[in-house]
Amino acid sequence: MKSEPIALPADPADVEDFAVTVDALDRGQRARLIRRTRTGLGLSQTEFANRFRVPVGTLRDWEQARATAPDFAIAYVRVIGRHPDMVAEAVA
């Protein structure tokens, strides 16, 4: 079995802590960017999904790091963060 590189080792003093792989850390950082962008716009998940034409289930999976948002989605979220009205108009 191939082991993934560890980005953050578990704290040996904390029995509930666990090591975090590079992939899991990346997924978490992507989730945080998406969630911060949405909450920064003051939108619920449903409102964000409807306004920017993202399936709400997919958005939830990305925000909760159950799935890794692909690179194109991260680029889309960054554009939304900078120009939300223009993007909403373009997808309407």
C-alpha positions in Angstrom: 0.0 0.0 0.0 1.3 3.4 -1.0 1.3 5.9 1.8 0.6 9.6 1.1 2.9 12.3 2.3 2.0 13.8 5.6 1.6 17.6 5.7 0.8 17.8 9.4 1.9 15.0 11.7 -0.4 14.0 14.6 0.3 15.5 18.0 1.6 12.6 20.1 0.2 14.3 23.2 -3.3 14.3 21.8 -4.9 10.9 21.5 -7.7 12.3 19.3 -5.4 14.1 16.9 -4.5 12.5 13.5 -1.9 13.1 10.8 -3.1 15.1 7.8 -2.0 14.2 4.3 -1.0 16.7 1.6 -4.2 16.0 -0.3 -6.4 16.4 2.7 -4.8 19.7 3.6 -5.3 21.0 0.0 -8.9 19.9 0.1 -9.4 21.7 3.4 -7.8 24.9 2.1 -10.0 24.8 -1.0 -13.1 24.3 1.2 -12.1 27.3 3.4 -11.7 29.5 0.3 -15.2 28.6 -1.0 -16.9 29.0 2.4 -15.2 32.3 3.1 -16.1 33.6 -0.3 -19.7 32.6 0.1 -20.0 33.9 3.7 -18.2 37.1 2.7 -21.0 37.8 0.2 -23.5 37.1 2.9 -25.1 34.3 1.1 -26.5 30.9 2.3 -25.3 27.8 0.5 -28.6 27.7 -1.4 -28.5 31.3 -2.3 -24.9 31.1 -3.5 -25.6 27.9 -5.5 -28.6 29.4 -7.2 -27.0 32.7 -7.9 -23.8 31.2 -9.4 -25.3 28.1 -11.0 -23.5 25.5 -8.8 -25.4 22.4 -7.7 -26.0 22.9 -3.9 -25.0 19.4 -3.1 -21.7 19.9 -4.9 -21.2 23.2 -3.0 -21.9 21.5 0.3 -19.4 18.6 -0.5 -16.7 21.1 -1.4 -17.3 23.3 1.7 -17.3 20.3 4.0 -14.2 18.9 2.3 -16.0 15.7 1.5 -14.9 16.3 -2.2 -12.0 18.3 -3.6 -13.1 21.2 -5.6 -11.4 21.0 -9.0 -9.0 23.8 -10.2 -11.6 25.3 -12.5 -14.1 25.7 -9.6 -11.5 27.4 -7.5 -10.8 29.8 -10.3 -14.5 30.4 -10.7 -14.9 31.1 -6.9 -12.0 33.5 -7.0 -13.6 35.5 -9.9 -16.9 35.4 -8.0 -15.2 36.8 -4.9 -13.8 39.8 -6.9 -16.8 40.4 -9.3 -19.9 38.8 -7.8 -22.4 41.0 -9.6 -20.7 40.6 -13.0 -20.6 36.8 -12.6 -24.2 36.6 -11.5 -25.3 38.7 -14.5 -23.2 36.6 -16.9 -24.8 33.3 -15.7 -28.3 34.7 -15.5 
